[in-house]
Amino acid sequence: MHHARLIDRQIGAWDIVDSDWACLTDLQGRVGYRLWGVKGSVLRRGRETMKNCLDWVGLDYEVNPHREVFEYRIEIVGAKG
């Protein structure tokens, strides 16, 4: 597995995360969050923009719709101070 630093359009739309975890932060690394892969699910990253309409970035799990319980861990990250 590899770790990459992606910025803006490099993130893509709904790409599969091919790593143990993924993290989203502001460009200075001051605040963000990290999600880990969960067995039996697919972790995806995404970013989409539409002029004057929509601009978002995020991480998402794809899970079996018949699964009754899904647990995951989220870590808030950032520089202290």
mmCIF file of the N, C-alpha and C atoms, coordinates in Angstrom:
data_MODEL
# 
_entry.id   MODEL 
# 
loop_
_atom_site.group_PDB 
_atom_site.id 
_atom_site.type_symbol 
_atom_site.label_atom_id 
_atom_site.label_alt_id 
_atom_site.label_comp_id 
_atom_site.label_asym_id 
_atom_site.label_entity_id 
_atom_site.label_seq_id 
_atom_site.pdbx_PDB_ins_code 
_atom_site.Cartn_x 
_atom_site.Cartn_y 
_atom_site.Cartn_z 
_atom_site.occupancy 
_atom_site.B_iso_or_equiv 
_atom_site.pdbx_formal_charge 
_atom_site.auth_seq_id 
_atom_site.auth_comp_id 
_atom_site.auth_asym_id 
_atom_site.auth_atom_id 
_atom_site.pdbx_PDB_model_num 
ATOM 1   N N  . MET A 1 1  ? 0.835   -1.174 0.000   1.00 0.00 ? 1  MET A N  1 
ATOM 2   C CA . MET A 1 1  ? 0.000   0.000  0.000   1.00 0.00 ? 1  MET A CA 1 
ATOM 3   C C  . MET A 1 1  ? 0.884   1.242  0.000   1.00 0.00 ? 1  MET A C  1 
ATOM 4   N N  . HIS A 1 2  ? 0.368   2.285  -0.601  1.00 0.00 ? 2  HIS A N  1 
ATOM 5   C CA . HIS A 1 2  ? 1.157   3.502  -0.698  1.00 0.00 ? 2  HIS A CA 1 
ATOM 6   C C  . HIS A 1 2  ? 0.386   4.671  -0.101  1.00 0.00 ? 2  HIS A C  1 
ATOM 7   N N  . HIS A 1 3  ? 1.107   5.716  0.217   1.00 0.00 ? 3  HIS A N  1 
ATOM 8   C CA . HIS A 1 3  ? 0.502   6.942  0.730   1.00 0.00 ? 3  HIS A CA 1 
ATOM 9   C C  . HIS A 1 3  ? 0.866   8.068  -0.228  1.00 0.00 ? 3  HIS A C  1 
ATOM 10  N N  . ALA A 1 4  ? -0.107  8.861  -0.576  1.00 0.00 ? 4  ALA A N  1 
ATOM 11  C CA . ALA A 1 4  ? 0.114   9.962  -1.508  1.00 0.00 ? 4  ALA A CA 1 
ATOM 12  C C  . ALA A 1 4  ? -0.508  11.223 -0.941  1.00 0.00 ? 4  ALA A C  1 
ATOM 13  N N  . ARG A 1 5  ? 0.075   12.341 -1.274  1.00 0.00 ? 5  ARG A N  1 
ATOM 14  C CA . ARG A 1 5  ? -0.501  13.634 -0.904  1.00 0.00 ? 5  ARG A CA 1 
ATOM 15  C C  . ARG A 1 5  ? -1.159  14.187 -2.157  1.00 0.00 ? 5  ARG A C  1 
ATOM 16  N N  . LEU A 1 6  ? -2.481  14.303 -2.126  1.00 0.00 ? 6  LEU A N  1 
ATOM 17  C CA . LEU A 1 6  ? -3.242  14.792 -3.269  1.00 0.00 ? 6  LEU A CA 1 
ATOM 18  C C  . LEU A 1 6  ? -3.836  16.152 -2.936  1.00 0.00 ? 6  LEU A C  1 
ATOM 19  N N  . ILE A 1 7  ? -3.831  17.051 -3.908  1.00 0.00 ? 7  ILE A N  1 
ATOM 20  C CA . ILE A 1 7  ? -4.352  18.409 -3.705  1.00 0.00 ? 7  ILE A CA 1 
ATOM 21  C C  . ILE A 1 7  ? -5.370  18.710 -4.790  1.00 0.00 ? 7  ILE A C  1 
ATOM 22  N N  . ASP A 1 8  ? -6.498  19.306 -4.378  1.00 0.00 ? 8  ASP A N  1 
ATOM 23  C CA . ASP A 1 8  ? -7.553  19.760 -5.281  1.00 0.00 ? 8  ASP A CA 1 
ATOM 24  C C  . ASP A 1 8  ? -7.980  18.693 -6.281  1.00 0.00 ? 8  ASP A C  1 
ATOM 25  N N  . ARG A 1 9  ? -7.846  18.954 -7.558  1.00 0.00 ? 9  ARG A N  1 
ATOM 26  C CA . ARG A 1 9  ? -8.348  18.056 -8.605  1.00 0.00 ? 9  ARG A CA 1 
ATOM 27  C C  . ARG A 1 9  ? -7.661  16.693 -8.640  1.00 0.00 ? 9  ARG A C  1 
ATOM 28  N N  . GLN A 1 10 ? -6.517  16.564 -7.993  1.00 0.00 ? 10 GLN A N  1 
ATOM 29  C CA . GLN A 1 10 ? -5.824  15.273 -7.931  1.00 0.00 ? 10 GLN A CA 1 
ATOM 30  C C  . GLN A 1 10 ? -6.645  14.241 -7.145  1.00 0.00 ? 10 GLN A C  1 
ATOM 31  N N  . ILE A 1 11 ? -7.541  14.697 -6.293  1.00 0.00 ? 11 ILE A N  1 
ATOM 32  C CA . ILE A 1 11 ? -8.324  13.801 -5.436  1.00 0.00 ? 11 ILE A CA 1 
ATOM 33  C C  . ILE A 1 11 ? -9.280  12.949 -6.263  1.00 0.00 ? 11 ILE A C  1 
ATOM 34  N N  . GLY A 1 12 ? -9.861  13.504 -7.319  1.00 0.00 ? 12 GLY A N  1 
ATOM 35  C CA . GLY A 1 12 ? -10.786 12.746 -8.167  1.00 0.00 ? 12 GLY A CA 1 
ATOM 36  C C  . GLY A 1 12 ? -12.170 12.655 -7.548  1.00 0.00 ? 12 GLY A C  1 
ATOM 37  N N  . ALA A 1 13 ? -13.049 11.933 -8.231  1.00 0.00 ? 13 ALA A N  1 
ATOM 38  C CA . ALA A 1 13 ? -14.426 11.783 -7.757  1.00 0.00 ? 13 ALA A CA 1 
ATOM 39  C C  . ALA A 1 13 ? -14.700 10.318 -7.448  1.00 0.00 ? 13 ALA A C  1 
ATOM 40  N N  . TRP A 1 14 ? -14.880 10.018 -6.189  1.00 0.00 ? 14 TRP A N  1 
ATOM 41  C CA . TRP A 1 14 ? -15.222 8.664  -5.732  1.00 0.00 ? 14 TRP A CA 1 
ATOM 42  C C  . TRP A 1 14 ? -14.181 7.614  -6.095  1.00 0.00 ? 14 TRP A C  1 
ATOM 43  N N  . ASP A 1 15 ? -12.915 7.963  -5.969  1.00 0.00 ? 15 ASP A N  1 
ATOM 44  C CA . ASP A 1 15 ? -11.829 7.012  -6.194  1.00 0.00 ? 15 ASP A CA 1 
ATOM 45  C C  . ASP A 1 15 ? -11.657 6.123  -4.966  1.00 0.00 ? 15 ASP A C  1 
ATOM 46  N N  . ILE A 1 16 ? -11.310 4.869  -5.187  1.00 0.00 ? 16 ILE A N  1 
ATOM 47  C CA . ILE A 1 16 ? -11.058 3.945  -4.079  1.00 0.00 ? 16 ILE A CA 1 
ATOM 48  C C  . ILE A 1 16 ? -9.730  4.296  -3.421  1.00 0.00 ? 16 ILE A C  1 
ATOM 49  N N  . VAL A 1 17 ? -9.712  4.310  -2.100  1.00 0.00 ? 17 VAL A N  1 
ATOM 50  C CA . VAL A 1 17 ? -8.486  4.536  -1.333  1.00 0.00 ? 17 VAL A CA 1 
ATOM 51  C C  . VAL A 1 17 ? -7.728  3.220  -1.270  1.00 0.00 ? 17 VAL A C  1 
ATOM 52  N N  . ASP A 1 18 ? -6.529  3.199  -1.811  1.00 0.00 ? 18 ASP A N  1 
ATOM 53  C CA . ASP A 1 18 ? -5.698  2.000  -1.839  1.00 0.00 ? 18 ASP A CA 1 
ATOM 54  C C  . ASP A 1 18 ? -4.610  2.124  -0.771  1.00 0.00 ? 18 ASP A C  1 
ATOM 55  N N  . SER A 1 19 ? -5.051  2.254  0.469   1.00 0.00 ? 19 SER A N  1 
ATOM 56  C CA . SER A 1 19 ? -4.156  2.437  1.591   1.00 0.00 ? 19 SER A CA 1 
ATOM 57  C C  . SER A 1 19 ? -4.890  1.998  2.857   1.00 0.00 ? 19 SER A C  1 
ATOM 58  N N  . ASP A 1 20 ? -4.169  1.886  3.965   1.00 0.00 ? 20 ASP A N  1 
ATOM 59  C CA . ASP A 1 20 ? -4.811  1.512  5.232   1.00 0.00 ? 20 ASP A CA 1 
ATOM 60  C C  . ASP A 1 20 ? -5.749  2.601  5.738   1.00 0.00 ? 20 ASP A C  1 
ATOM 61  N N  . TRP A 1 21 ? -5.464  3.860  5.391   1.00 0.00 ? 21 TRP A N  1 
ATOM 62  C CA . TRP A 1 21 ? -6.258  4.987  5.870   1.00 0.00 ? 21 TRP A CA 1 
ATOM 63  C C  . TRP A 1 21 ? -6.184  6.142  4.890   1.00 0.00 ? 21 TRP A C  1 
ATOM 64  N N  . ALA A 1 22 ? -7.074  7.110  5.095   1.00 0.00 ? 22 ALA A N  1 
ATOM 65  C CA . ALA A 1 22 ? -7.053  8.355  4.311   1.00 0.00 ? 22 ALA A CA 1 
ATOM 66  C C  . ALA A 1 22 ? -7.309  9.511  5.263   1.00 0.00 ? 22 ALA A C  1 
ATOM 67  N N  . CYS A 1 23 ? -6.747  10.646 4.933   1.00 0.00 ? 23 CYS A N  1 
ATOM 68  C CA . CYS A 1 23 ? -6.846  11.824 5.791   1.00 0.00 ? 23 CYS A CA 1 
ATOM 69  C C  . CYS A 1 23 ? -7.133  13.049 4.923   1.00 0.00 ? 23 CYS A C  1 
ATOM 70  N N  . LEU A 1 24 ? -8.052  13.888 5.374   1.00 0.00 ? 24 LEU A N  1 
ATOM 71  C CA . LEU A 1 24 ? -8.329  15.165 4.713   1.00 0.00 ? 24 LEU A CA 1 
ATOM 72  C C  . LEU A 1 24 ? -7.983  16.287 5.681   1.00 0.00 ? 24 LEU A C  1 
ATOM 73  N N  . THR A 1 25 ? -7.192  17.254 5.210   1.00 0.00 ? 25 THR A N  1 
ATOM 74  C CA . THR A 1 25 ? -6.850  18.421 6.025   1.00 0.00 ? 25 THR A CA 1 
ATOM 75  C C  . THR A 1 25 ? -6.892  19.665 5.148   1.00 0.00 ? 25 THR A C  1 
ATOM 76  N N  . ASP A 1 26 ? -6.830  20.818 5.813   1.00 0.00 ? 26 ASP A N  1 
ATOM 77  C CA . ASP A 1 26 ? -6.624  22.040 5.049   1.00 0.00 ? 26 ASP A CA 1 
ATOM 78  C C  . ASP A 1 26 ? -5.186  22.015 4.533   1.00 0.00 ? 26 ASP A C  1 
ATOM 79  N N  . LEU A 1 27 ? -4.836  22.918 3.634   1.00 0.00 ? 27 LEU A N  1 
ATOM 80  C CA . LEU A 1 27 ? -3.507  22.879 2.998   1.00 0.00 ? 27 LEU A CA 1 
ATOM 81  C C  . LEU A 1 27 ? -2.361  23.032 3.983   1.00 0.00 ? 27 LEU A C  1 
ATOM 82  N N  . GLN A 1 28 ? -2.597  23.684 5.110   1.00 0.00 ? 28 GLN A N  1 
ATOM 83  C CA . GLN A 1 28 ? -1.542  23.881 6.094   1.00 0.00 ? 28 GLN A CA 1 
ATOM 84  C C  . GLN A 1 28 ? -1.492  22.757 7.132   1.00 0.00 ? 28 GLN A C  1 
ATOM 85  N N  . GLY A 1 29 ? -2.404  21.784 7.041   1.00 0.00 ? 29 GLY A N  1 
ATOM 86  C CA . GLY A 1 29 ? -2.418  20.687 8.000   1.00 0.00 ? 29 GLY A CA 1 
ATOM 87  C C  . GLY A 1 29 ? -2.882  21.091 9.380   1.00 0.00 ? 29 GLY A C  1 
ATOM 88  N N  . ARG A 1 30 ? -3.618  22.199 9.487   1.00 0.00 ? 30 ARG A N  1 
ATOM 89  C CA . ARG A 1 30 ? -4.056  22.697 10.786  1.00 0.00 ? 30 ARG A CA 1 
ATOM 90  C C  . ARG A 1 30 ? -5.229  21.917 11.356  1.00 0.00 ? 30 ARG A C  1 
ATOM 91  N N  . VAL A 1 31 ? -6.123  21.460 10.495  1.00 0.00 ? 31 VAL A N  1 
ATOM 92  C CA . VAL A 1 31 ? -7.293  20.732 10.978  1.00 0.00 ? 31 VAL A CA 1 
ATOM 93  C C  . VAL A 1 31 ? -7.759  19.749 9.904   1.00 0.00 ? 31 VAL A C  1 
ATOM 94  N N  . GLY A 1 32 ? -8.259  18.614 10.330  1.00 0.00 ? 32 GLY A N  1 
ATOM 95  C CA . GLY A 1 32 ? -8.740  17.615 9.390   1.00 0.00 ? 32 GLY A CA 1 
ATOM 96  C C  . GLY A 1 32 ? -9.214  16.376 10.106  1.00 0.00 ? 32 GLY A C  1 
ATOM 97  N N  . TYR A 1 33 ? -9.391  15.304 9.341   1.00 0.00 ? 33 TYR A N  1 
ATOM 98  C CA . TYR A 1 33 ? -9.794  14.032 9.946   1.00 0.00 ? 33 TYR A CA 1 
ATOM 99  C C  . TYR A 1 33 ? -9.236  12.870 9.145   1.00 0.00 ? 33 TYR A C  1 
ATOM 100 N N  . ARG A 1 34 ? -9.137  11.705 9.833   1.00 0.00 ? 34 ARG A N  1 
ATOM 101 C CA . ARG A 1 34 ? -8.588  10.494 9.231   1.00 0.00 ? 34 ARG A CA 1 
ATOM 102 C C  . ARG A 1 34 ? -9.595  9.366  9.430   1.00 0.00 ? 34 ARG A C  1 
ATOM 103 N N  . LEU A 1 35 ? -9.776  8.548  8.380   1.00 0.00 ? 35 LEU A N  1 
ATOM 104 C CA . LEU A 1 35 ? -10.584 7.336  8.451   1.00 0.00 ? 35 LEU A CA 1 
ATOM 105 C C  . LEU A 1 35 ? -9.725  6.156  8.035   1.00 0.00 ? 35 LEU A C  1 
ATOM 106 N N  . TRP A 1 36 ? -9.945  5.015  8.667   1.00 0.00 ? 36 TRP A N  1 
ATOM 107 C CA . TRP A 1 36 ? -9.235  3.786  8.338   1.00 0.00 ? 36 TRP A CA 1 
ATOM 108 C C  . TRP A 1 36 ? -10.133 2.874  7.525   1.00 0.00 ? 36 TRP A C  1 
ATOM 109 N N  . GLY A 1 37 ? -9.523  2.030  6.705   1.00 0.00 ? 37 GLY A N  1 
ATOM 110 C CA . GLY A 1 37 ? -10.283 1.021  5.991   1.00 0.00 ? 37 GLY A CA 1 
ATOM 111 C C  . GLY A 1 37 ? -10.929 0.059  6.978   1.00 0.00 ? 37 GLY A C  1 
ATOM 112 N N  . VAL A 1 38 ? -12.122 -0.405 6.661   1.00 0.00 ? 38 VAL A N  1 
ATOM 113 C CA . VAL A 1 38 ? -12.855 -1.341 7.506   1.00 0.00 ? 38 VAL A CA 1 
ATOM 114 C C  . VAL A 1 38 ? -13.130 -2.599 6.692   1.00 0.00 ? 38 VAL A C  1 
ATOM 115 N N  . LYS A 1 39 ? -12.796 -3.741 7.243   1.00 0.00 ? 39 LYS A N  1 
ATOM 116 C CA . LYS A 1 39 ? -13.003 -5.014 6.551   1.00 0.00 ? 39 LYS A CA 1 
ATOM 117 C C  . LYS A 1 39 ? -14.466 -5.136 6.120   1.00 0.00 ? 39 LYS A C  1 
ATOM 118 N N  . GLY A 1 40 ? -14.682 -5.545 4.874   1.00 0.00 ? 40 GLY A N  1 
ATOM 119 C CA . GLY A 1 40 ? -16.032 -5.709 4.357   1.00 0.00 ? 40 GLY A CA 1 
ATOM 120 C C  . GLY A 1 40 ? -16.638 -4.443 3.789   1.00 0.00 ? 40 GLY A C  1 
ATOM 121 N N  . SER A 1 41 ? -15.826 -3.395 3.661   1.00 0.00 ? 41 SER A N  1 
ATOM 122 C CA . SER A 1 41 ? -16.305 -2.142 3.072   1.00 0.00 ? 41 SER A CA 1 
ATOM 123 C C  . SER A 1 41 ? -15.250 -1.595 2.118   1.00 0.00 ? 41 SER A C  1 
ATOM 124 N N  . VAL A 1 42 ? -15.630 -0.571 1.371   1.00 0.00 ? 42 VAL A N  1 
ATOM 125 C CA . VAL A 1 42 ? -14.708 0.120  0.466   1.00 0.00 ? 42 VAL A CA 1 
ATOM 126 C C  . VAL A 1 42 ? -14.619 1.565  0.928   1.00 0.00 ? 42 VAL A C  1 
ATOM 127 N N  . LEU A 1 43 ? -13.408 2.053  1.176   1.00 0.00 ? 43 LEU A N  1 
ATOM 128 C CA . LEU A 1 43 ? -13.191 3.453  1.540   1.00 0.00 ? 43 LEU A CA 1 
ATOM 129 C C  . LEU A 1 43 ? -12.907 4.230  0.263   1.00 0.00 ? 43 LEU A C  1 
ATOM 130 N N  . ARG A 1 44 ? -13.646 5.304  0.064   1.00 0.00 ? 44 ARG A N  1 
ATOM 131 C CA . ARG A 1 44 ? -13.469 6.141  -1.130  1.00 0.00 ? 44 ARG A CA 1 
ATOM 132 C C  . ARG A 1 44 ? -13.182 7.583  -0.730  1.00 0.00 ? 44 ARG A C  1 
ATOM 133 N N  . ARG A 1 45 ? -12.477 8.263  -1.624  1.00 0.00 ? 45 ARG A N  1 
ATOM 134 C CA . ARG A 1 45 ? -12.247 9.704  -1.468  1.00 0.00 ? 45 ARG A CA 1 
ATOM 135 C C  . ARG A 1 45 ? -12.925 10.390 -2.645  1.00 0.00 ? 45 ARG A C  1 
ATOM 136 N N  . GLY A 1 46 ? -13.362 11.615 -2.432  1.00 0.00 ? 46 GLY A N  1 
ATOM 137 C CA . GLY A 1 46 ? -14.010 12.303 -3.538  1.00 0.00 ? 46 GLY A CA 1 
ATOM 138 C C  . GLY A 1 46 ? -13.944 13.810 -3.415  1.00 0.00 ? 46 GLY A C  1 
ATOM 139 N N  . ARG A 1 47 ? -13.975 14.455 -4.573  1.00 0.00 ? 47 ARG A N  1 
ATOM 140 C CA . ARG A 1 47 ? -14.032 15.913 -4.652  1.00 0.00 ? 47 ARG A CA 1 
ATOM 141 C C  . ARG A 1 47 ? -14.741 16.257 -5.942  1.00 0.00 ? 47 ARG A C  1 
ATOM 142 N N  . GLU A 1 48 ? -15.707 17.144 -5.847  1.00 0.00 ? 48 GLU A N  1 
ATOM 143 C CA . GLU A 1 48 ? -16.420 17.593 -7.035  1.00 0.00 ? 48 GLU A CA 1 
ATOM 144 C C  . GLU A 1 48 ? -16.650 19.094 -6.951  1.00 0.00 ? 48 GLU A C  1 
ATOM 145 N N  . THR A 1 49 ? -16.607 19.734 -8.099  1.00 0.00 ? 49 THR A N  1 
ATOM 146 C CA . THR A 1 49 ? -16.905 21.163 -8.170  1.00 0.00 ? 49 THR A CA 1 
ATOM 147 C C  . THR A 1 49 ? -17.789 21.429 -9.378  1.00 0.00 ? 49 THR A C  1 
ATOM 148 N N  . MET A 1 50 ? -18.711 22.336 -9.208  1.00 0.00 ? 50 MET A N  1 
ATOM 149 C CA . MET A 1 50 ? -19.546 22.827 -10.302 1.00 0.00 ? 50 MET A CA 1 
ATOM 150 C C  . MET A 1 50 ? -19.632 24.337 -10.126 1.00 0.00 ? 50 MET A C  1 
ATOM 151 N N  . LYS A 1 51 ? -19.287 25.061 -11.137 1.00 0.00 ? 51 LYS A N  1 
ATOM 152 C CA . LYS A 1 51 ? -19.225 26.516 -11.060 1.00 0.00 ? 51 LYS A CA 1 
ATOM 153 C C  . LYS A 1 51 ? -20.518 27.094 -10.482 1.00 0.00 ? 51 LYS A C  1 
ATOM 154 N N  . ASN A 1 52 ? -20.374 27.888 -9.435  1.00 0.00 ? 52 ASN A N  1 
ATOM 155 C CA . ASN A 1 52 ? -21.473 28.599 -8.772  1.00 0.00 ? 52 ASN A CA 1 
ATOM 156 C C  . ASN A 1 52 ? -22.546 27.670 -8.212  1.00 0.00 ? 52 ASN A C  1 
ATOM 157 N N  . CYS A 1 53 ? -22.239 26.391 -7.994  1.00 0.00 ? 53 CYS A N  1 
ATOM 158 C CA . CYS A 1 53 ? -23.285 25.481 -7.539  1.00 0.00 ? 53 CYS A CA 1 
ATOM 159 C C  . CYS A 1 53 ? -22.825 24.567 -6.407  1.00 0.00 ? 53 CYS A C  1 
ATOM 160 N N  . LEU A 1 54 ? -21.731 23.861 -6.579  1.00 0.00 ? 54 LEU A N  1 
ATOM 161 C CA . LEU A 1 54 ? -21.346 22.812 -5.647  1.00 0.00 ? 54 LEU A CA 1 
ATOM 162 C C  . LEU A 1 54 ? -19.838 22.740 -5.538  1.00 0.00 ? 54 LEU A C  1 
ATOM 163 N N  . ASP A 1 55 ? -19.352 22.554 -4.331  1.00 0.00 ? 55 ASP A N  1 
ATOM 164 C CA . ASP A 1 55 ? -17.927 22.368 -4.103  1.00 0.00 ? 55 ASP A CA 1 
ATOM 165 C C  . ASP A 1 55 ? -17.789 21.593 -2.806  1.00 0.00 ? 55 ASP A C  1 
ATOM 166 N N  . TRP A 1 56 ? -17.335 20.345 -2.894  1.00 0.00 ? 56 TRP A N  1 
ATOM 167 C CA . TRP A 1 56 ? -17.185 19.535 -1.696  1.00 0.00 ? 56 TRP A CA 1 
ATOM 168 C C  . TRP A 1 56 ? -16.008 18.585 -1.840  1.00 0.00 ? 56 TRP A C  1 
ATOM 169 N N  . VAL A 1 57 ? -15.542 18.092 -0.709  1.00 0.00 ? 57 VAL A N  1 
ATOM 170 C CA . VAL A 1 57 ? -14.518 17.060 -0.658  1.00 0.00 ? 57 VAL A CA 1 
ATOM 171 C C  . VAL A 1 57 ? -14.830 16.191 0.549   1.00 0.00 ? 57 VAL A C  1 
ATOM 172 N N  . GLY A 1 58 ? -14.586 14.881 0.434   1.00 0.00 ? 58 GLY A N  1 
ATOM 173 C CA . GLY A 1 58 ? -14.880 14.032 1.570   1.00 0.00 ? 58 GLY A CA 1 
ATOM 174 C C  . GLY A 1 58 ? -14.392 12.613 1.411   1.00 0.00 ? 58 GLY A C  1 
ATOM 175 N N  . LEU A 1 59 ? -14.588 11.859 2.477   1.00 0.00 ? 59 LEU A N  1 
ATOM 176 C CA . LEU A 1 59 ? -14.282 10.429 2.516   1.00 0.00 ? 59 LEU A CA 1 
ATOM 177 C C  . LEU A 1 59 ? -15.584 9.700  2.800   1.00 0.00 ? 59 LEU A C  1 
ATOM 178 N N  . ASP A 1 60 ? -15.729 8.509  2.232   1.00 0.00 ? 60 ASP A N  1 
ATOM 179 C CA . ASP A 1 60 ? -16.996 7.801  2.341   1.00 0.00 ? 60 ASP A CA 1 
ATOM 180 C C  . ASP A 1 60 ? -16.743 6.301  2.355   1.00 0.00 ? 60 ASP A C  1 
ATOM 181 N N  . TYR A 1 61 ? -17.564 5.588  3.108   1.00 0.00 ? 61 TYR A N  1 
ATOM 182 C CA . TYR A 1 61 ? -17.523 4.126  3.098   1.00 0.00 ? 61 TYR A CA 1 
ATOM 183 C C  . TYR A 1 61 ? -18.653 3.596  2.236   1.00 0.00 ? 61 TYR A C  1 
ATOM 184 N N  . GLU A 1 62 ? -18.356 2.589  1.443   1.00 0.00 ? 62 GLU A N  1 
ATOM 185 C CA . GLU A 1 62 ? -19.368 1.854  0.696   1.00 0.00 ? 62 GLU A CA 1 
ATOM 186 C C  . GLU A 1 62 ? -19.541 0.525  1.434   1.00 0.00 ? 62 GLU A C  1 
ATOM 187 N N  . VAL A 1 63 ? -20.765 0.259  1.895   1.00 0.00 ? 63 VAL A N  1 
ATOM 188 C CA . VAL A 1 63 ? -21.026 -0.957 2.669   1.00 0.00 ? 63 VAL A CA 1 
ATOM 189 C C  . VAL A 1 63 ? -22.189 -1.723 2.057   1.00 0.00 ? 63 VAL A C  1 
ATOM 190 N N  . ASN A 1 64 ? -22.270 -2.994 2.397   1.00 0.00 ? 64 ASN A N  1 
ATOM 191 C CA . ASN A 1 64 ? -23.373 -3.829 1.957   1.00 0.00 ? 64 ASN A CA 1 
ATOM 192 C C  . ASN A 1 64 ? -24.674 -3.273 2.542   1.00 0.00 ? 64 ASN A C  1 
ATOM 193 N N  . PRO A 1 65 ? -25.706 -3.031 1.733   1.00 0.00 ? 65 PRO A N  1 
ATOM 194 C CA . PRO A 1 65 ? -26.944 -2.446 2.247   1.00 0.00 ? 65 PRO A CA 1 
ATOM 195 C C  . PRO A 1 65 ? -27.690 -3.358 3.217   1.00 0.00 ? 65 PRO A C  1 
ATOM 196 N N  . HIS A 1 66 ? -27.335 -4.628 3.269   1.00 0.00 ? 66 HIS A N  1 
ATOM 197 C CA . HIS A 1 66 ? -27.989 -5.562 4.179   1.00 0.00 ? 66 HIS A CA 1 
ATOM 198 C C  . HIS A 1 66 ? -27.277 -5.660 5.527   1.00 0.00 ? 66 HIS A C  1 
ATOM 199 N N  . ARG A 1 67 ? -26.172 -4.966 5.647   1.00 0.00 ? 67 ARG A N  1 
ATOM 200 C CA . ARG A 1 67 ? -25.428 -4.966 6.903   1.00 0.00 ? 67 ARG A CA 1 
ATOM 201 C C  . ARG A 1 67 ? -26.182 -4.129 7.928   1.00 0.00 ? 67 ARG A C  1 
ATOM 202 N N  . GLU A 1 68 ? -26.441 -4.690 9.093   1.00 0.00 ? 68 GLU A N  1 
ATOM 203 C CA . GLU A 1 68 ? -27.234 -3.980 10.108  1.00 0.00 ? 68 GLU A CA 1 
ATOM 204 C C  . GLU A 1 68 ? -26.401 -3.041 10.962  1.00 0.00 ? 68 GLU A C  1 
ATOM 205 N N  . VAL A 1 69 ? -25.132 -3.371 11.171  1.00 0.00 ? 69 VAL A N  1 
ATOM 206 C CA . VAL A 1 69 ? -24.266 -2.551 12.018  1.00 0.00 ? 69 VAL A CA 1 
ATOM 207 C C  . VAL A 1 69 ? -22.969 -2.284 11.268  1.00 0.00 ? 69 VAL A C  1 
ATOM 208 N N  . PHE A 1 70 ? -22.530 -1.031 11.291  1.00 0.00 ? 70 PHE A N  1 
ATOM 209 C CA . PHE A 1 70 ? -21.249 -0.664 10.695  1.00 0.00 ? 70 PHE A CA 1 
ATOM 210 C C  . PHE A 1 70 ? -20.527 0.238  11.685  1.00 0.00 ? 70 PHE A C  1 
ATOM 211 N N  . GLU A 1 71 ? -19.361 -0.183 12.124  1.00 0.00 ? 71 GLU A N  1 
ATOM 212 C CA . GLU A 1 71 ? -18.573 0.606  13.063  1.00 0.00 ? 71 GLU A CA 1 
ATOM 213 C C  . GLU A 1 71 ? -17.289 1.069  12.394  1.00 0.00 ? 71 GLU A C  1 
ATOM 214 N N  . TYR A 1 72 ? -16.899 2.303  12.662  1.00 0.00 ? 72 TYR A N  1 
ATOM 215 C CA . TYR A 1 72 ? -15.650 2.833  12.138  1.00 0.00 ? 72 TYR A CA 1 
ATOM 216 C C  . TYR A 1 72 ? -15.072 3.811  13.142  1.00 0.00 ? 72 TYR A C  1 
ATOM 217 N N  . ARG A 1 73 ? -13.821 4.135  12.940  1.00 0.00 ? 73 ARG A N  1 
ATOM 218 C CA . ARG A 1 73 ? -13.109 5.047  13.826  1.00 0.00 ? 73 ARG A CA 1 
ATOM 219 C C  . ARG A 1 73 ? -12.752 6.302  13.041  1.00 0.00 ? 73 ARG A C  1 
ATOM 220 N N  . ILE A 1 74 ? -12.968 7.452  13.639  1.00 0.00 ? 74 ILE A N  1 
ATOM 221 C CA . ILE A 1 74 ? -12.571 8.723  13.017  1.00 0.00 ? 74 ILE A CA 1 
ATOM 222 C C  . ILE A 1 74 ? -11.614 9.437  13.980  1.00 0.00 ? 74 ILE A C  1 
ATOM 223 N N  . GLU A 1 75 ? -10.550 9.973  13.421  1.00 0.00 ? 75 GLU A N  1 
ATOM 224 C CA . GLU A 1 75 ? -9.578  10.703 14.228  1.00 0.00 ? 75 GLU A CA 1 
ATOM 225 C C  . GLU A 1 75 ? -9.525  12.147 13.738  1.00 0.00 ? 75 GLU A C  1 
ATOM 226 N N  . ILE A 1 76 ? -9.680  13.068 14.655  1.00 0.00 ? 76 ILE A N  1 
ATOM 227 C CA . ILE A 1 76 ? -9.522  14.492 14.345  1.00 0.00 ? 76 ILE A CA 1 
ATOM 228 C C  . ILE A 1 76 ? -8.024  14.793 14.406  1.00 0.00 ? 76 ILE A C  1 
ATOM 229 N N  . VAL A 1 77 ? -7.484  15.388 13.352  1.00 0.00 ? 77 VAL A N  1 
ATOM 230 C CA . VAL A 1 77 ? -6.058  15.654 13.287  1.00 0.00 ? 77 VAL A CA 1 
ATOM 231 C C  . VAL A 1 77 ? -5.805  17.143 13.113  1.00 0.00 ? 77 VAL A C  1 
ATOM 232 N N  . GLY A 1 78 ? -4.598  17.570 13.484  1.00 0.00 ? 78 GLY A N  1 
ATOM 233 C CA . GLY A 1 78 ? -4.204  18.953 13.295  1.00 0.00 ? 78 GLY A CA 1 
ATOM 234 C C  . GLY A 1 78 ? -3.133  19.371 14.278  1.00 0.00 ? 78 GLY A C  1 
ATOM 235 N N  . ALA A 1 79 ? -2.518  20.473 13.969  1.00 0.00 ? 79 ALA A N  1 
ATOM 236 C CA . ALA A 1 79 ? -1.473  21.013 14.832  1.00 0.00 ? 79 ALA A CA 1 
ATOM 237 C C  . ALA A 1 79 ? -2.100  21.597 16.085  1.00 0.00 ? 79 ALA A C  1 
ATOM 238 N N  . LYS A 1 80 ? -1.423  21.402 17.202  1.00 0.00 ? 80 LYS A N  1 
ATOM 239 C CA . LYS A 1 80 ? -1.890  21.966 18.468  1.00 0.00 ? 80 LYS A CA 1 
ATOM 240 C C  . LYS A 1 80 ? -1.325  23.366 18.619  1.00 0.00 ? 80 LYS A C  1 
ATOM 241 N N  . GLY A 1 81 ? -2.128  24.208 19.296  1.00 0.00 ? 81 GLY A N  1 
ATOM 242 C CA . GLY A 1 81 ? -1.593  25.529 19.585  1.00 0.00 ? 81 GLY A CA 1 
ATOM 243 C C  . GLY A 1 81 ? -2.409  26.638 19.189  1.00 0.00 ? 81 GLY A C  1 
# 
